């Protein structure tokens, strides 16, 4: 099979795990970087990075079935929360000139 997953459910799941990571993590890291360039608190920057790592780990483990329960949706919520907080702090840093 040179392209796709060939109806292999495990491979399809792995492809989606990789794609989901590639869809969300770059924008989150870019927004965290912009927050840092806006002189946001180092504690906030580190917290956002830690929450992003936790969220992505929970999402991957939940999707692959290692953790049962709500780990996948919790991971999704944590990832989106980091993106929202980093967006808000980047905008605040730009408009308010946070020093």
Phi, psi and omega in degrees: 000113182270342183211141179087199184240356175058038182061021175271108185298322178296318179292321178299318179297317180294321177297316180293324177299315180294315181295318180298318177300314182293335180280324188255321188294317180301318180292323178296316180295319178299317180292323175296318177300315179296323176296319179295320178293338177274012178063036174289161181305135178299325179297318179294318180299313179295322179297316179297318178297317179295318179293323177297314179298315178298314181298315180293323179294313178299318180298313182294315181294324177290321180292321181280347176093009178290317177254133178266166176095220188262022185295322180294308179296326177296318177299320178296315180297318179296319179297313180293325177297317177299316180298318180293314180294317179295323176296312181297318181289327177294316178294317178298318180296322180290310185278329183263351180060046181303128181243000000 
